[in-house]
Each structure stands twice: as structure tokens, then as C-alpha cells.
Amino acid sequence: MPTPIEYADASAAVRAVYDDIKQSRNVPDVNNFWKYLAHDPVTLKRTWESIKEIMAPGALDPLTKEMVYLAVSVTNGCGYCIASHSAAARKAGMTEAMFGELMAVTGMANETNRLVNGYRVPIDAAYQT
């Protein structure tokens, strides 16, 4: 089982990514996700660059992006991502009421998706694009 790579033990390439994460997020240290990805510096850098680009403000605001990420994490059963993106969504303004509705929508979407898949429901002509 790998162990986290701390800053003091990191290569120069890994330290550069850690420094960018800390500066971009204004945090004193990177979280465990990055410390484990650091075992593969290429994947670490690629993943950080992608997340930094995708999660930046755009057509969707940061709160919406975090809530989508949280919903997908719940669907995929990733406890680490659920914890991380719940915290990020709350920091971006998600209230308990918003979280409750998000979980209701996520649960309903998963239920109806599975029903559609099980019944092999054909797509209505009105929904074809």
C-alpha cells in the first residue's frame, strides 16, 4: 500500500505542483489525494491542471460545479470525494437545504436511470436531437 508523499520528501516536479495547489487554493498544505497521486508525477500534474481548468469559474459558477461534483461522487460511492467536495460546496455557499435537495435529486436520478435501463425504455421522439 503506498504512503503519502509529503512536501519534504517530494521531487522538484511534485513540489512544483504542490506549490501551485497551495497558492491557487490558499492552503498551507495539499490534501491526501494529491499526496498519493504524487507517486506518479505525470498523473499528478495532469490531474491538477485538468481540475484547475474545469473547476474554475465559467458558464457554471463554482458552487454549481462543486454540487455537480458532489452528486457524481455520491453516485460513484467515493467517500473521499464526498467529504472533499461537500466541504468545498459548503465553503462556496451550499446550505443544508441545498444539500438535502441535491441528495434527493441525485437519489431520484439514480433510481429512474436504473428503471429506464432495466426496462430498456426507448427514447421519445420529442427528446431526440
N, C-alpha and C positions, 0 to 999 in steps of 0.2 A: 504494500500500500504506500503510495507516495506521501510525502510530507510537504507542508507548505514551504515555499522558498521566501525567506524573509529578505528584506532590503539588503542587510549586511552581507548576505550570502549570495546575492544575485549577480549575474553577469552585467556588463555595461549595457547590453541591449535590453535586458529585463529592467534594469534600473531606469533607463530612459522611458520605458512605458509606465513604470510605477510613478515616476516623476510627473508625467503628463496626466495620469489619472488623478493624482493628488492635487495638482494645480487646477485641472479642469473642474474637479468636484469640490475643491476647497476642503479637503480632508487631510488629517495628519498621517494616515496610513491607508493602504489599499485593503479591501476585504479579502476573505479567503478564496473566493472564486479566482481572483487574479493570481494569488499566490500558488494555487495549484496549476493553473494554466501555464505558469512560468516554467514548468518542466519542458514545455515546447515553446520557445521564444517566438517562433514564427506564428504559431496559432495565437499566442498571447497578443502579439501586435495586431494581427489581422482582426481578431475579435474585438479588441479595444477600438480600433479605427472604425469598424462597422457600427458598433454600439454608439460611439460618439457621434457619428454621422446620422444614424437613424433616429436616435433619441433626442437630437437637437430640435429646437422649435422649428416648425414648418407649417404646413397646412393644418396639421393637428397640433394642439397645444401640449406642453409637457405632461399635464395631468391626464389628459385623454390617452396619451401614449403609455403612461405608467399603468393606467387602468386596463388597457388592452393587454399589456404585457402580463399583468396580474391575472387576468381572466385566462389567458393561454397557459400560464404556469399552473393554475388550478386545474385546468383541463388535462394537462400533461402530468400532474401529480408531482411537480418538482418543489419539494418543501423548502429548499434553499431559495429558489427564485420567488416563491410565495412570500417568504419572510422579507427578502430584499426589496421586492417591488411593492409590497404592502407598505413598508416604511417609506419608500420613495414617493408613493402615491399620497400617503398621508402628509408628507412634507410638502408636496405640491398642492395640497388643499383638499384631498379626499376626506369627506366626513363619514361618520358611521352609517348614516342613512344612505350615502352614495355607495359605500361598501356593500351594504345589505342588498341594494338594488342590483349592483354588479353581480353579486353571487347568485341572485335569483335569475337574472338573465343568463348567466353562464350555465347554471344548472338546467334551465329550461332548454337552452340551445343544445346542450349535450343530449338531453333526453329526446328532443324532437329529431335531432340529427340521427340518432340511433334508430328511432322508429322509421324514419324515411329510408335509411339504409336497409333495415330488416325487411320492410315491405317492398323495397325496390320501387318506390313511388316515382313515376316518370315526371319530368319537369313540365309544368303547364306551358302552353304556347305563349301566354302573356308574359312569362318570365324569361323567355328565350331572347338573347341579344345577338 
